[in-house]
């Protein structure tokens, strides 16, 4: 999207359907001082992050002073409120919380009634 916004061109090998999708999606994005931003509903705009930046933001938000090992939905909302965005943020936050040992140790236990096994 950033390349398209900057140059108005697509890579030669990109299929037409992907070109149309990027063209449509690009209406929600803009570049300011060389940084890609996304226009949002809850905030004026959010800074788009690459994979490395996203990983760092997840770790900081989850383990930092404001995080407190919250669940993935709360973590995602905190990151959005902080003004960040990337396309897989909810999935990435969910996977991160699932791999966090402290969260798994202290998470509430699901008390489901026992059921009969059928063979």
Backbone atoms as SQL, in Angstrom:
CREATE TABLE atoms (id INTEGER PRIMARY KEY, chain TEXT, resi INTEGER, resn TEXT, atom TEXT, x REAL, y REAL, z REAL);
INSERT INTO atoms VALUES
  (1, 'A', 1, 'UNK', 'N', 0.840, -1.194, 0.000),
  (2, 'A', 1, 'UNK', 'CA', 0.000, 0.000, 0.000),
  (3, 'A', 1, 'UNK', 'C', 0.879, 1.250, 0.000),
  (4, 'A', 2, 'UNK', 'N', 1.939, 1.224, 0.821),
  (5, 'A', 2, 'UNK', 'CA', 2.812, 2.397, 0.906),
  (6, 'A', 2, 'UNK', 'C', 3.436, 2.706, -0.454),
  (7, 'A', 3, 'UNK', 'N', 3.912, 1.674, -1.133),
  (8, 'A', 3, 'UNK', 'CA', 4.533, 1.884, -2.445),
  (9, 'A', 3, 'UNK', 'C', 3.522, 2.473, -3.433),
  (10, 'A', 4, 'UNK', 'N', 2.285, 1.968, -3.392),
  (11, 'A', 4, 'UNK', 'CA', 1.256, 2.472, -4.298),
  (12, 'A', 4, 'UNK', 'C', 0.937, 3.939, -4.000),
  (13, 'A', 5, 'UNK', 'N', 0.823, 4.286, -2.719),
  (14, 'A', 5, 'UNK', 'CA', 0.509, 5.671, -2.355),
  (15, 'A', 5, 'UNK', 'C', 1.644, 6.602, -2.772),
  (16, 'A', 6, 'UNK', 'N', 2.886, 6.159, -2.581),
  (17, 'A', 6, 'UNK', 'CA', 4.036, 6.996, -2.926),
  (18, 'A', 6, 'UNK', 'C', 4.195, 7.183, -4.427),
  (19, 'A', 7, 'UNK', 'N', 4.042, 6.093, -5.194),
  (20, 'A', 7, 'UNK', 'CA', 4.345, 6.170, -6.628),
  (21, 'A', 7, 'UNK', 'C', 3.124, 6.108, -7.532),
  (22, 'A', 8, 'UNK', 'N', 2.011, 5.569, -7.015),
  (23, 'A', 8, 'UNK', 'CA', 0.834, 5.390, -7.859),
  (24, 'A', 8, 'UNK', 'C', 0.965, 4.219, -8.807),
  (25, 'A', 9, 'UNK', 'N', 1.980, 3.393, -8.601),
  (26, 'A', 9, 'UNK', 'CA', 2.236, 2.256, -9.493),
  (27, 'A', 9, 'UNK', 'C', 2.247, 0.949, -8.711),
  (28, 'A', 10, 'UNK', 'N', 1.992, -0.140, -9.444),
  (29, 'A', 10, 'UNK', 'CA', 2.026, -1.483, -8.885),
  (30, 'A', 10, 'UNK', 'C', 3.220, -2.237, -9.451),
  (31, 'A', 11, 'UNK', 'N', 3.701, -3.260, -8.740),
  (32, 'A', 11, 'UNK', 'CA', 4.723, -4.130, -9.330),
  (33, 'A', 11, 'UNK', 'C', 4.158, -4.797, -10.588),
  (34, 'A', 12, 'UNK', 'N', 4.978, -4.987, -11.588),
  (35, 'A', 12, 'UNK', 'CA', 4.527, -5.527, -12.875),
  (36, 'A', 12, 'UNK', 'C', 3.891, -6.905, -12.736),
  (37, 'A', 13, 'UNK', 'N', 4.384, -7.720, -11.809),
  (38, 'A', 13, 'UNK', 'CA', 3.892, -9.094, -11.680),
  (39, 'A', 13, 'UNK', 'C', 2.639, -9.222, -10.809),
  (40, 'A', 14, 'UNK', 'N', 2.143, -8.122, -10.258),
  (41, 'A', 14, 'UNK', 'CA', 0.984, -8.186, -9.368),
  (42, 'A', 14, 'UNK', 'C', -0.296, -8.423, -10.165),
  (43, 'A', 15, 'UNK', 'N', -1.096, -9.436, -9.763),
  (44, 'A', 15, 'UNK', 'CA', -2.360, -9.711, -10.462),
  (45, 'A', 15, 'UNK', 'C', -3.329, -8.528, -10.367),
  (46, 'A', 16, 'UNK', 'N', -4.201, -8.417, -11.357),
  (47, 'A', 16, 'UNK', 'CA', -5.153, -7.298, -11.436),
  (48, 'A', 16, 'UNK', 'C', -6.084, -7.243, -10.223),
  (49, 'A', 17, 'UNK', 'N', -6.522, -8.413, -9.730),
  (50, 'A', 17, 'UNK', 'CA', -7.441, -8.395, -8.588),
  (51, 'A', 17, 'UNK', 'C', -6.757, -7.840, -7.332),
  (52, 'A', 18, 'UNK', 'N', -5.463, -8.123, -7.146),
  (53, 'A', 18, 'UNK', 'CA', -4.718, -7.559, -6.017),
  (54, 'A', 18, 'UNK', 'C', -4.515, -6.057, -6.200),
  (55, 'A', 19, 'UNK', 'N', -4.303, -5.626, -7.437),
  (56, 'A', 19, 'UNK', 'CA', -4.151, -4.199, -7.714),
  (57, 'A', 19, 'UNK', 'C', -5.423, -3.445, -7.329),
  (58, 'A', 20, 'UNK', 'N', -6.570, -4.011, -7.688),
  (59, 'A', 20, 'UNK', 'CA', -7.843, -3.367, -7.359),
  (60, 'A', 20, 'UNK', 'C', -8.064, -3.322, -5.854),
  (61, 'A', 21, 'UNK', 'N', -7.685, -4.393, -5.161),
  (62, 'A', 21, 'UNK', 'CA', -7.844, -4.428, -3.703),
  (63, 'A', 21, 'UNK', 'C', -6.973, -3.357, -3.044),
  (64, 'A', 22, 'UNK', 'N', -5.734, -3.229, -3.478),
  (65, 'A', 22, 'UNK', 'CA', -4.835, -2.217, -2.916),
  (66, 'A', 22, 'UNK', 'C', -5.342, -0.820, -3.233),
  (67, 'A', 23, 'UNK', 'N', -5.824, -0.637, -4.434),
  (68, 'A', 23, 'UNK', 'CA', -6.371, 0.661, -4.831),
  (69, 'A', 23, 'UNK', 'C', -7.546, 1.040, -3.921),
  (70, 'A', 24, 'UNK', 'N', -8.417, 0.080, -3.644),
  (71, 'A', 24, 'UNK', 'CA', -9.588, 0.316, -2.794),
  (72, 'A', 24, 'UNK', 'C', -9.160, 0.585, -1.344),
  (73, 'A', 25, 'UNK', 'N', -8.247, -0.238, -0.826),
  (74, 'A', 25, 'UNK', 'CA', -7.793, -0.091, 0.557),
  (75, 'A', 25, 'UNK', 'C', -6.995, 1.190, 0.783),
  (76, 'A', 26, 'UNK', 'N', -6.293, 1.635, -0.226),
  (77, 'A', 26, 'UNK', 'CA', -5.394, 2.782, -0.065),
  (78, 'A', 26, 'UNK', 'C', -6.124, 4.075, 0.296),
  (79, 'A', 27, 'UNK', 'N', -7.424, 4.123, 0.085),
  (80, 'A', 27, 'UNK', 'CA', -8.196, 5.323, 0.428),
  (81, 'A', 27, 'UNK', 'C', -8.165, 5.602, 1.933),
  (82, 'A', 28, 'UNK', 'N', -7.927, 4.573, 2.742),
  (83, 'A', 28, 'UNK', 'CA', -7.897, 4.739, 4.206),
  (84, 'A', 28, 'UNK', 'C', -6.500, 5.049, 4.732),
  (85, 'A', 29, 'UNK', 'N', -5.511, 5.152, 3.860),
  (86, 'A', 29, 'UNK', 'CA', -4.123, 5.328, 4.290),
  (87, 'A', 29, 'UNK', 'C', -3.542, 6.625, 3.743),
  (88, 'A', 30, 'UNK', 'N', -2.525, 7.147, 4.451),
  (89, 'A', 30, 'UNK', 'CA', -1.785, 8.301, 3.958),
  (90, 'A', 30, 'UNK', 'C', -0.376, 8.249, 4.525),
  (91, 'A', 31, 'UNK', 'N', 0.520, 9.010, 3.916),
  (92, 'A', 31, 'UNK', 'CA', 1.912, 9.054, 4.349),
  (93, 'A', 31, 'UNK', 'C', 2.208, 10.447, 4.881),
  (94, 'A', 32, 'UNK', 'N', 2.824, 10.482, 6.061),
  (95, 'A', 32, 'UNK', 'CA', 3.207, 11.736, 6.695),
  (96, 'A', 32, 'UNK', 'C', 4.649, 11.586, 7.158),
  (97, 'A', 33, 'UNK', 'N', 5.529, 12.429, 6.644),
  (98, 'A', 33, 'UNK', 'CA', 6.961, 12.388, 6.982),
  (99, 'A', 33, 'UNK', 'C', 7.550, 11.002, 6.747),
  (100, 'A', 34, 'UNK', 'N', 7.133, 10.360, 5.658),
  (101, 'A', 34, 'UNK', 'CA', 7.680, 9.057, 5.293),
  (102, 'A', 34, 'UNK', 'C', 7.112, 7.876, 6.057),
  (103, 'A', 35, 'UNK', 'N', 6.115, 8.119, 6.916),
  (104, 'A', 35, 'UNK', 'CA', 5.525, 7.055, 7.731),
  (105, 'A', 35, 'UNK', 'C', 4.086, 6.818, 7.273),
  (106, 'A', 36, 'UNK', 'N', 3.712, 5.543, 7.139),
  (107, 'A', 36, 'UNK', 'CA', 2.368, 5.171, 6.705),
  (108, 'A', 36, 'UNK', 'C', 1.399, 5.209, 7.889),
  (109, 'A', 37, 'UNK', 'N', 0.252, 5.867, 7.685),
  (110, 'A', 37, 'UNK', 'CA', -0.795, 5.955, 8.701),
  (111, 'A', 37, 'UNK', 'C', -2.105, 5.458, 8.114),
  (112, 'A', 38, 'UNK', 'N', -2.987, 4.998, 8.994),
  (113, 'A', 38, 'UNK', 'CA', -4.309, 4.517, 8.590),
  (114, 'A', 38, 'UNK', 'C', -5.363, 5.378, 9.270),
  (115, 'A', 39, 'UNK', 'N', -6.316, 5.852, 8.490),
  (116, 'A', 39, 'UNK', 'CA', -7.440, 6.587, 9.064),
  (117, 'A', 39, 'UNK', 'C', -8.349, 5.573, 9.738),
  (118, 'A', 40, 'UNK', 'N', -8.757, 5.878, 10.964),
  (119, 'A', 40, 'UNK', 'CA', -9.576, 4.926, 11.704),
  (120, 'A', 40, 'UNK', 'C', -10.896, 5.517, 12.121),
  (121, 'A', 41, 'UNK', 'N', -11.653, 4.715, 12.859),
  (122, 'A', 41, 'UNK', 'CA', -12.952, 5.152, 13.348),
  (123, 'A', 41, 'UNK', 'C', -12.831, 5.704, 14.762),
  (124, 'A', 42, 'UNK', 'N', -12.041, 5.033, 15.604),
  (125, 'A', 42, 'UNK', 'CA', -11.956, 5.432, 17.005),
  (126, 'A', 42, 'UNK', 'C', -10.885, 6.493, 17.253),
  (127, 'A', 43, 'UNK', 'N', -9.887, 6.562, 16.401),
  (128, 'A', 43, 'UNK', 'CA', -8.839, 7.573, 16.535),
  (129, 'A', 43, 'UNK', 'C', -8.726, 8.321, 15.220),
  (130, 'A', 44, 'UNK', 'N', -8.094, 9.475, 15.262),
  (131, 'A', 44, 'UNK', 'CA', -7.930, 10.225, 14.020),
  (132, 'A', 44, 'UNK', 'C', -7.143, 9.408, 13.009),
  (133, 'A', 45, 'UNK', 'N', -5.999, 8.895, 13.455),
  (134, 'A', 45, 'UNK', 'CA', -5.213, 8.023, 12.592),
  (135, 'A', 45, 'UNK', 'C', -4.284, 7.174, 13.442),
  (136, 'A', 46, 'UNK', 'N', -3.867, 6.053, 12.876),
  (137, 'A', 46, 'UNK', 'CA', -2.990, 5.114, 13.567),
  (138, 'A', 46, 'UNK', 'C', -1.747, 4.887, 12.730),
  (139, 'A', 47, 'UNK', 'N', -0.610, 4.804, 13.397),
  (140, 'A', 47, 'UNK', 'CA', 0.657, 4.547, 12.718),
  (141, 'A', 47, 'UNK', 'C', 0.725, 3.072, 12.356),
  (142, 'A', 48, 'UNK', 'N', 0.988, 2.781, 11.086),
  (143, 'A', 48, 'UNK', 'CA', 1.110, 1.402, 10.625),
  (144, 'A', 48, 'UNK', 'C', 2.499, 0.873, 10.970),
  (145, 'A', 49, 'UNK', 'N', 2.539, -0.324, 11.524),
  (146, 'A', 49, 'UNK', 'CA', 3.793, -0.916, 11.964),
  (147, 'A', 49, 'UNK', 'C', 4.177, -2.107, 11.096),
  (148, 'A', 50, 'UNK', 'N', 5.492, -2.324, 10.966),
  (149, 'A', 50, 'UNK', 'CA', 5.956, -3.540, 10.307),
  (150, 'A', 50, 'UNK', 'C', 6.014, -4.655, 11.354),
  (151, 'A', 51, 'UNK', 'N', 6.409, -5.858, 10.947),
  (152, 'A', 51, 'UNK', 'CA', 6.389, -7.009, 11.849),
  (153, 'A', 51, 'UNK', 'C', 7.256, -6.818, 13.091),
  (154, 'A', 52, 'UNK', 'N', 8.456, -6.287, 12.916),
  (155, 'A', 52, 'UNK', 'CA', 9.360, -6.098, 14.056),
  (156, 'A', 52, 'UNK', 'C', 8.818, -5.063, 15.039),
  (157, 'A', 53, 'UNK', 'N', 8.305, -3.960, 14.510),
  (158, 'A', 53, 'UNK', 'CA', 7.731, -2.922, 15.372),
  (159, 'A', 53, 'UNK', 'C', 6.500, -3.451, 16.106),
  (160, 'A', 54, 'UNK', 'N', 5.682, -4.232, 15.397),
  (161, 'A', 54, 'UNK', 'CA', 4.472, -4.789, 16.000),
  (162, 'A', 54, 'UNK', 'C', 4.823, -5.711, 17.164),
  (163, 'A', 55, 'UNK', 'N', 5.824, -6.549, 16.974),
  (164, 'A', 55, 'UNK', 'CA', 6.248, -7.463, 18.039),
  (165, 'A', 55, 'UNK', 'C', 6.700, -6.683, 19.272),
  (166, 'A', 56, 'UNK', 'N', 7.455, -5.629, 19.049),
  (167, 'A', 56, 'UNK', 'CA', 7.944, -4.801, 20.156),
  (168, 'A', 56, 'UNK', 'C', 6.787, -4.121, 20.894),
  (169, 'A', 57, 'UNK', 'N', 5.820, -3.605, 20.146),
  (170, 'A', 57, 'UNK', 'CA', 4.671, -2.934, 20.758),
  (171, 'A', 57, 'UNK', 'C', 3.834, -3.927, 21.568),
  (172, 'A', 58, 'UNK', 'N', 3.641, -5.137, 21.045),
  (173, 'A', 58, 'UNK', 'CA', 2.886, -6.154, 21.787),
  (174, 'A', 58, 'UNK', 'C', 3.586, -6.461, 23.105),
  (175, 'A', 59, 'UNK', 'N', 4.886, -6.697, 23.038),
  (176, 'A', 59, 'UNK', 'CA', 5.640, -7.034, 24.252),
  (177, 'A', 59, 'UNK', 'C', 5.589, -5.896, 25.270),
  (178, 'A', 60, 'UNK', 'N', 5.813, -4.673, 24.810),
  (179, 'A', 60, 'UNK', 'CA', 5.786, -3.510, 25.709),
  (180, 'A', 60, 'UNK', 'C', 4.399, -3.330, 26.334),
  (181, 'A', 61, 'UNK', 'N', 3.369, -3.458, 25.523),
  (182, 'A', 61, 'UNK', 'CA', 2.001, -3.249, 26.011),
  (183, 'A', 61, 'UNK', 'C', 1.582, -4.350, 26.974),
  (184, 'A', 62, 'UNK', 'N', 1.996, -5.567, 26.695),
  (185, 'A', 62, 'UNK', 'CA', 1.568, -6.707, 27.509),
  (186, 'A', 62, 'UNK', 'C', 2.317, -6.787, 28.833),
  (187, 'A', 63, 'UNK', 'N', 3.599, -6.511, 28.797),
  (188, 'A', 63, 'UNK', 'CA', 4.420, -6.648, 30.003),
  (189, 'A', 63, 'UNK', 'C', 4.705, -5.319, 30.686),
  (190, 'A', 64, 'UNK', 'N', 4.432, -4.224, 29.999),
  (191, 'A', 64, 'UNK', 'CA', 4.774, -2.903, 30.522),
  (192, 'A', 64, 'UNK', 'C', 3.875, -2.450, 31.657),
  (193, 'A', 65, 'UNK', 'N', 4.093, -1.221, 32.090),
  (194, 'A', 65, 'UNK', 'CA', 3.346, -0.648, 33.213),
  (195, 'A', 65, 'UNK', 'C', 1.840, -0.609, 32.959),
  (196, 'A', 66, 'UNK', 'N', 1.463, -0.362, 31.728),
  (197, 'A', 66, 'UNK', 'CA', 0.035, -0.243, 31.418),
  (198, 'A', 66, 'UNK', 'C', -0.593, -1.578, 31.034),
  (199, 'A', 67, 'UNK', 'N', 0.223, -2.602, 30.813),
  (200, 'A', 67, 'UNK', 'CA', -0.283, -3.878, 30.321),
  (201, 'A', 67, 'UNK', 'C', -0.851, -4.759, 31.403),
  (202, 'A', 68, 'UNK', 'N', 0.002, -5.275, 32.246),
  (203, 'A', 68, 'UNK', 'CA', -0.461, -6.113, 33.328),
  (204, 'A', 68, 'UNK', 'C', -0.966, -7.474, 32.904),
  (205, 'A', 69, 'UNK', 'N', -0.439, -8.032, 31.835),
  (206, 'A', 69, 'UNK', 'CA', -0.810, -9.372, 31.366),
  (207, 'A', 69, 'UNK', 'C', -2.316, -9.505, 31.159),
  (208, 'A', 70, 'UNK', 'N', -2.866, -8.613, 30.384),
  (209, 'A', 70, 'UNK', 'CA', -4.293, -8.641, 30.064),
  (210, 'A', 70, 'UNK', 'C', -4.544, -9.663, 28.961),
  (211, 'A', 71, 'UNK', 'N', -5.801, -9.990, 28.723),
  (212, 'A', 71, 'UNK', 'CA', -6.175, -10.901, 27.650),
  (213, 'A', 71, 'UNK', 'C', -5.960, -10.260, 26.288),
  (214, 'A', 72, 'UNK', 'N', -6.091, -11.073, 25.245),
  (215, 'A', 72, 'UNK', 'CA', -5.757, -10.578, 23.907),
  (216, 'A', 72, 'UNK', 'C', -6.687, -9.477, 23.423),
  (217, 'A', 73, 'UNK', 'N', -7.968, -9.529, 23.789),
  (218, 'A', 73, 'UNK', 'CA', -8.888, -8.496, 23.315),
  (219, 'A', 73, 'UNK', 'C', -8.560, -7.145, 23.949),
  (220, 'A', 74, 'UNK', 'N', -8.283, -7.149, 25.239),
  (221, 'A', 74, 'UNK', 'CA', -7.911, -5.910, 25.923),
  (222, 'A', 74, 'UNK', 'C', -6.574, -5.408, 25.414),
  (223, 'A', 75, 'UNK', 'N', -5.650, -6.322, 25.179),
  (224, 'A', 75, 'UNK', 'CA', -4.340, -5.952, 24.645),
  (225, 'A', 75, 'UNK', 'C', -4.488, -5.280, 23.282),
  (226, 'A', 76, 'UNK', 'N', -5.313, -5.855, 22.418),
  (227, 'A', 76, 'UNK', 'CA', -5.547, -5.271, 21.093),
  (228, 'A', 76, 'UNK', 'C', -6.131, -3.868, 21.223),
  (229, 'A', 77, 'UNK', 'N', -7.103, -3.692, 22.102),
  (230, 'A', 77, 'UNK', 'CA', -7.726, -2.375, 22.299),
  (231, 'A', 77, 'UNK', 'C', -6.727, -1.354, 22.841),
  (232, 'A', 78, 'UNK', 'N', -5.854, -1.793, 23.758),
  (233, 'A', 78, 'UNK', 'CA', -4.833, -0.885, 24.294),
  (234, 'A', 78, 'UNK', 'C', -3.905, -0.398, 23.185),
  (235, 'A', 79, 'UNK', 'N', -3.522, -1.305, 22.305),
  (236, 'A', 79, 'UNK', 'CA', -2.610, -0.949, 21.212),
  (237, 'A', 79, 'UNK', 'C', -3.295, 0.016, 20.247),
  (238, 'A', 80, 'UNK', 'N', -4.556, -0.230, 19.951),
  (239, 'A', 80, 'UNK', 'CA', -5.307, 0.672, 19.067),
  (240, 'A', 80, 'UNK', 'C', -5.418, 2.057, 19.707),
  (241, 'A', 81, 'UNK', 'N', -5.749, 2.098, 21.009),
  (242, 'A', 81, 'UNK', 'CA', -5.852, 3.385, 21.708),
  (243, 'A', 81, 'UNK', 'C', -4.513, 4.113, 21.752),
  (244, 'A', 82, 'UNK', 'N', -3.419, 3.363, 21.744),
  (245, 'A', 82, 'UNK', 'CA', -2.087, 3.981, 21.742),
  (246, 'A', 82, 'UNK', 'C', -1.742, 4.556, 20.370),
  (247, 'A', 83, 'UNK', 'N', -2.561, 4.240, 19.348),
  (248, 'A', 83, 'UNK', 'CA', -2.364, 4.834, 18.029),
  (249, 'A', 83, 'UNK', 'C', -1.571, 3.993, 17.053),
  (250, 'A', 84, 'UNK', 'N', -1.635, 2.670, 17.205),
  (251, 'A', 84, 'UNK', 'CA', -0.906, 1.778, 16.299),
  (252, 'A', 84, 'UNK', 'C', -1.867, 0.869, 15.558),
  (253, 'A', 85, 'UNK', 'N', -1.416, 0.390, 14.386),
  (254, 'A', 85, 'UNK', 'CA', -2.227, -0.523, 13.578),
  (255, 'A', 85, 'UNK', 'C', -1.325, -1.388, 12.717),
  (256, 'A', 86, 'UNK', 'N', -1.713, -2.648, 12.552),
  (257, 'A', 86, 'UNK', 'CA', -1.195, -3.526, 11.501),
  (258, 'A', 86, 'UNK', 'C', -2.295, -4.535, 11.225),
  (259, 'A', 87, 'UNK', 'N', -2.288, -5.111, 10.051),
  (260, 'A', 87, 'UNK', 'CA', -3.434, -5.887, 9.581),
  (261, 'A', 87, 'UNK', 'C', -3.713, -7.148, 10.389),
  (262, 'A', 88, 'UNK', 'N', -2.709, -7.735, 11.027),
  (263, 'A', 88, 'UNK', 'CA', -2.915, -8.985, 11.763),
  (264, 'A', 88, 'UNK', 'C', -2.831, -8.786, 13.278),
  (265, 'A', 89, 'UNK', 'N', -3.131, -7.591, 13.751),
  (266, 'A', 89, 'UNK', 'CA', -2.893, -7.301, 15.167),
  (267, 'A', 89, 'UNK', 'C', -3.711, -8.166, 16.114),
  (268, 'A', 90, 'UNK', 'N', -4.971, -8.428, 15.827),
  (269, 'A', 90, 'UNK', 'CA', -5.786, -9.231, 16.739),
  (270, 'A', 90, 'UNK', 'C', -5.262, -10.667, 16.801),
  (271, 'A', 91, 'UNK', 'N', -4.934, -11.236, 15.664),
  (272, 'A', 91, 'UNK', 'CA', -4.393, -12.596, 15.628),
  (273, 'A', 91, 'UNK', 'C', -3.042, -12.658, 16.341),
  (274, 'A', 92, 'UNK', 'N', -2.193, -11.668, 16.107),
  (275, 'A', 92, 'UNK', 'CA', -0.872, -11.634, 16.741),
  (276, 'A', 92, 'UNK', 'C', -0.986, -11.497, 18.259),
  (277, 'A', 93, 'UNK', 'N', -1.892, -10.651, 18.725),
  (278, 'A', 93, 'UNK', 'CA', -2.094, -10.486, 20.171),
  (279, 'A', 93, 'UNK', 'C', -2.613, -11.783, 20.788),
  (280, 'A', 94, 'UNK', 'N', -3.527, -12.443, 20.101),
  (281, 'A', 94, 'UNK', 'CA', -4.078, -13.706, 20.598),
  (282, 'A', 94, 'UNK', 'C', -2.976, -14.754, 20.727),
  (283, 'A', 95, 'UNK', 'N', -2.143, -14.883, 19.710),
  (284, 'A', 95, 'UNK', 'CA', -1.042, -15.853, 19.755),
  (285, 'A', 95, 'UNK', 'C', -0.041, -15.499, 20.845),
  (286, 'A', 96, 'UNK', 'N', 0.242, -14.223, 21.024),
  (287, 'A', 96, 'UNK', 'CA', 1.203, -13.799, 22.038),
  (288, 'A', 96, 'UNK', 'C', 0.705, -14.151, 23.437),
  (289, 'A', 97, 'UNK', 'N', -0.564, -13.865, 23.721),
  (290, 'A', 97, 'UNK', 'CA', -1.130, -14.156, 25.039),
  (291, 'A', 97, 'UNK', 'C', -1.166, -15.665, 25.275),
  (292, 'A', 98, 'UNK', 'N', -1.458, -16.449, 24.241),
  (293, 'A', 98, 'UNK', 'CA', -1.472, -17.907, 24.388),
  (294, 'A', 98, 'UNK', 'C', -0.089, -18.454, 24.733),
  (295, 'A', 99, 'UNK', 'N', 0.971, -17.787, 24.280),
  (296, 'A', 99, 'UNK', 'CA', 2.338, -18.241, 24.546),
  (297, 'A', 99, 'UNK', 'C', 2.930, -17.654, 25.826),
  (298, 'A', 100, 'UNK', 'N', 2.250, -16.726, 26.457),
  (299, 'A', 100, 'UNK', 'CA', 2.766, -16.080, 27.665),
  (300, 'A', 100, 'UNK', 'C', 2.579, -17.023, 28.861),
  (301, 'A', 101, 'UNK', 'N', 3.687, -17.468, 29.448),
  (302, 'A', 101, 'UNK', 'CA', 3.624, -18.423, 30.562),
  (303, 'A', 101, 'UNK', 'C', 2.881, -17.849, 31.761),
  (304, 'A', 102, 'UNK', 'N', 3.157, -16.600, 32.103),
  (305, 'A', 102, 'UNK', 'CA', 2.490, -15.986, 33.260),
  (306, 'A', 102, 'UNK', 'C', 0.979, -15.927, 33.071),
  (307, 'A', 103, 'UNK', 'N', 0.550, -15.595, 31.865),
  (308, 'A', 103, 'UNK', 'CA', -0.889, -15.519, 31.599),
  (309, 'A', 103, 'UNK', 'C', -1.533, -16.900, 31.720),
  (310, 'A', 104, 'UNK', 'N', -0.848, -17.923, 31.238),
  (311, 'A', 104, 'UNK', 'CA', -1.402, -19.266, 31.296),
  (312, 'A', 104, 'UNK', 'C', -1.444, -19.790, 32.735),
  (313, 'A', 105, 'UNK', 'N', -0.454, -19.425, 33.541),
  (314, 'A', 105, 'UNK', 'CA', -0.431, -19.864, 34.941),
  (315, 'A', 105, 'UNK', 'C', -1.514, -19.197, 35.775),
  (316, 'A', 106, 'UNK', 'N', -1.793, -17.935, 35.505),
  (317, 'A', 106, 'UNK', 'CA', -2.705, -17.164, 36.344),
  (318, 'A', 106, 'UNK', 'C', -4.066, -16.905, 35.703),
  (319, 'A', 107, 'UNK', 'N', -4.315, -17.488, 34.556),
  (320, 'A', 107, 'UNK', 'CA', -5.601, -17.293, 33.886),
  (321, 'A', 107, 'UNK', 'C', -6.701, -17.999, 34.672),
  (322, 'A', 108, 'UNK', 'N', -7.918, -17.484, 34.614),
  (323, 'A', 108, 'UNK', 'CA', -9.013, -18.154, 35.316),
  (324, 'A', 108, 'UNK', 'C', -9.241, -19.559, 34.757),
  (325, 'A', 109, 'UNK', 'N', -9.531, -20.482, 35.652),
  (326, 'A', 109, 'UNK', 'CA', -9.791, -21.863, 35.246),
  (327, 'A', 109, 'UNK', 'C', -11.234, -21.953, 34.782),
  (328, 'A', 110, 'UNK', 'N', -11.447, -22.641, 33.684),
  (329, 'A', 110, 'UNK', 'CA', -12.802, -22.830, 33.173),
  (330, 'A', 110, 'UNK', 'C', -13.400, -24.027, 33.900),
  (331, 'A', 111, 'UNK', 'N', -14.468, -23.788, 34.627),
  (332, 'A', 111, 'UNK', 'CA', -15.113, -24.846, 35.407),
  (333, 'A', 111, 'UNK', 'C', -16.320, -25.367, 34.637),
  (334, 'A', 112, 'UNK', 'N', -16.060, -26.254, 33.706),
  (335, 'A', 112, 'UNK', 'CA', -17.139, -26.858, 32.941),
  (336, 'A', 112, 'UNK', 'C', -17.518, -28.173, 33.612),
  (337, 'A', 113, 'UNK', 'N', -18.798, -28.488, 33.655),
  (338, 'A', 113, 'UNK', 'CA', -19.193, -29.755, 34.267),
  (339, 'A', 113, 'UNK', 'C', -18.659, -30.933, 33.458),
  (340, 'A', 114, 'UNK', 'N', -18.376, -32.015, 34.152),
  (341, 'A', 114, 'UNK', 'CA', -17.884, -33.221, 33.481),
  (342, 'A', 114, 'UNK', 'C', -18.984, -33.785, 32.601),
  (343, 'A', 115, 'UNK', 'N', -18.592, -34.365, 31.510),
  (344, 'A', 115, 'UNK', 'CA', -19.568, -34.988, 30.621),
  (345, 'A', 115, 'UNK', 'C', -19.124, -36.410, 30.330),
  (346, 'A', 116, 'UNK', 'N', -20.061, -37.232, 29.902),
  (347, 'A', 116, 'UNK', 'CA', -19.762, -38.629, 29.591),
  (348, 'A', 116, 'UNK', 'C', -19.057, -38.721, 28.251),
  (349, 'A', 117, 'UNK', 'N', -18.087, -39.589, 28.190),
  (350, 'A', 117, 'UNK', 'CA', -17.399, -39.852, 26.930),
  (351, 'A', 117, 'UNK', 'C', -18.138, -40.956, 26.201),
  (352, 'A', 118, 'UNK', 'N', -18.291, -40.810, 24.930),
  (353, 'A', 118, 'UNK', 'CA', -18.970, -41.818, 24.115),
  (354, 'A', 118, 'UNK', 'C', -17.938, -42.550, 23.288),
  (355, 'A', 119, 'UNK', 'N', -18.108, -43.846, 23.168),
  (356, 'A', 119, 'UNK', 'CA', -17.162, -44.609, 22.345),
  (357, 'A', 119, 'UNK', 'C', -17.866, -45.326, 21.232);
